[in-house]
Amino acid sequence: MRTTLNIEKDVLDAARELARQEKTSIGQIVSRLLRQAMIGTDLQQQDNSGPGTVAGFRPFPDRGVVISSQLVDELRDREGL
């Protein structure tokens, strides 16, 4: 998917260098790093194509609470977002 992002120069330079080292695209590097940041793991050491993944992501563990749009709206209102 194509989109436009404003990325600070030092971050873009680092992504370019990783892409060069791994012989891949900057987009693939940025996507991998964002996934890692969102789920808090090193995806290079995991196989995320197997069971239990959704679009390449492992869902958060069940916390016994259903997250509804209403709950998200209440949290936004409470936090002033």
N, C-alpha and C positions, 0 to 999 in steps of 0.2 A: 504494500500500500504506500502510496506517495503522499507526503505531507511536508509542510514547512515548519521548521523549528529554529529558534534563535539559541544557538549553543555557544557558550563562551569559548574563546580561542584556545585556551589551554586544554579544555576538555576535548575539543575537536581535534587538536594536534595529537593528544594521547590516543583517541579513537583511530585516527589515521595510522599512527605507528602500530597499534595492535593489529589493524587490518592488514598492514604491510607484512608484519611478522607472521600472521596466520594465513596469508594469501587468500583473503576474503574481502567482502565489501564493508565499508564503514557502516552501512545500514544494518548488516547482520551483527556486527560488533555492538552497536548501540542497542539493538533489540535484545541481544543476549545479556548485556549489562543491566538493562532496565528490568528484565525478568528476574535476574539475580537479586537486584535491589528490592523488588516488590515481594519476593517470597523468602528472601534472606538466606539463600543457599548458593553453592557453587554449582551451576548447571553443567559445567564441563565434566563433573564427576558423576552425574546422574543421567539416566536414560529417561527422558520425559515423553517418550512416545508410547509408552506402555499403558496398561490399565491404571485407572485412577488419575489420569491427567485430563485436563479440559483445555483445548487449544494451546497445548504446550505448557500449561501451568498446573501445578499441584494445588488443589483447593485447600484453604485453611482447615484445620481440624474442627470437628463439631464441638461447639461450646454450649450446646443445649438451648440456644436462643435463635429464633428465626429473625433474620434481618429483613425488615420490610421497608418499603418506601416511606411509610409513616414514621418509623423509627429513625431513619436517616434524616427526614425533615425535622423531627424533634431535636436531634443532635445538632443539626445545623443551626436551628433557632437558638438553642442553649449556648452554642459556641460563638454565635454571631457571625456565621459564615454565609 
